Amino acid sequence: MEDLARVLKHVDIKVATDSHIYLKDPDICKDCAEKPCTLFCPTGVFYWDKHLNITYEHCIECGACPFGCPFNNIIWTYPPGGYGVEYHS
Amino acid sequence: MNKKHFDCIVVGAGPAGSTAALTIARENMSVLLIERGTSPGAKKLFGGLIHRSAVDEIIPGFWERAPVERAIVTDELWLLDQTSAVKIGFTGLNYAKPPYNKFSVIRYKWDKWLADEAVRAGAFLLNNTVVRHLVTEQTGLKAKKFIGVELDNGEQVYANIIILAEGANAALTEEAGLRKPITAKNLSLHTMELYSLPAKKIEERFNVGPNEGAVIGAIGYPFAGAIGKVGIWLQKDTIALTVGALLDQIVTGKLNPYQLIIQTKKHPLINSLLAGCKLLSYGSHTIPKGGYDTLPQLFSNGIMVVGDAAGFISGRRGADLAMLSGMYAGETAAQAHAKGDYSTKVLKAYLNKIQDSFFYKDIKASKESSDYFHNYQDADFLITKTANELAYEFFHVGLENKKEKMKKMKNIALSIQPVLKTSEDLYQGVQHWGFF
């Protein structure tokens, strides 16, 4: 996803110290055959490498992941106030 | 924050929340407007269309002062296939003059302006703040009322009425027990790229005058197996390209939103519109698409839900309906304040106002289209394919006579699917276009 990295350079994200996205039970992801979160996330926050990795630093806060996960295993909360994605002129 | 109690707290300074705060502040009530971004609209790249008639009711003649980009004069629907498009469109130059029809806006400018209107009317705006929980008080064995909010620093702030304008995710609305959990079936996911192009070039390319704009909606390409939608609209010197589909269909179709954007840009008819554009930004958001069946309970003791959190989306309209719902909730809060009663007895006036609104009737009426598109996931794709093949044949200058040509066209329709289903799909497609 070389291009996505290029696109993300155009997005300002103030990254908080702690992730605002986490899993209820990481073991559930092991049994998930399709791992759709690695596809439907618009900025590729989720990727599989032995376990499910969450690059919350790339999150642009569409809020789709908790609803797109077929096992309801993703908890997505708002980043702390003033953090996260920001658009301006 | 020094002040701990307000007449009203509004969660979220988007179009719905700021309008609620503005309406309440105009009644000389104290209102706290809470925004999680560094400023209102800072989180939003989307939602660039404002319909004049609704907003005019809230702020008469708003276009004189508001940061509007272009007055939309051209609306087109493209049925897009690999190398062709059947285009349905209208250009009305009267829409370029007062009182106008609709405007493109940039949300981080529009939302900021609207929140500033509320602040000028007396509202207190608190940026950089997330509301984590609601605070309740037991009023009986099973009854409770909502009395405040808990901020992300742990602090609690109290009010007689809480208005939730938190957007599509509506986590607090769920915490309040006012709605069922959202599912992928009633949410659509949209992704957008924003490009810059000099105003003059935009006007030449889209055949519009200075300050005039166009909106193009396209269906068919690049989607198969998902009801998707492409949107292109124009700001002063920027162009937005959006691609979206229902989340459950993105998930089961193994679609990647960014790849959909890439593929859409590759279409020759879209590619030429974007030639020479410079990428400015990339964003994504969800829109509630559950329709009537998933509307939440809109109020309870000391609380009301407005805007996207309440699922007030009808066709391509969202921001202006959000503002109207914010105004109704604000008016109801003022009535409750005057009576000193914040219970459901008075707050049900909000539901009455919503039920009397045109958009509630539209959302109710579009119930069947929602079912239709869930049942026929390939409807757009087939409609588009059929229409384009028929059009290719219709405009083709060949050597056959008219009777032969008609026969050929009939065969095209028949080869794609039984003719009855095709005409039914076309009819339903046109009928339910508003659903998008």
Interface residues (C-beta under 8 A of the other chain):
Chain A: M1 D3 L4 V7 L8 H10 V11 E34 P36 L39 F40 C41 P42 T43 G44 I60 E61 C62 G63 A64 F67 G68 P70 T77 Y78 P79 P80 G81 G82 G84 V85 E86 Y87 H88 S89
Chain B: R36 G37 T38 G41 A42 K43 K44 L45 I106 R107 Y108 K109 N127 N128 T129 V130 L151 D152 G167 A168 N169 A171 I182 T183 A184 L187 L189 T191 E193 L247 I250 V251 K254 L255 N256 P257 Y258 I262 L279 L280 S281 Y282 G283 S284 H285 T286
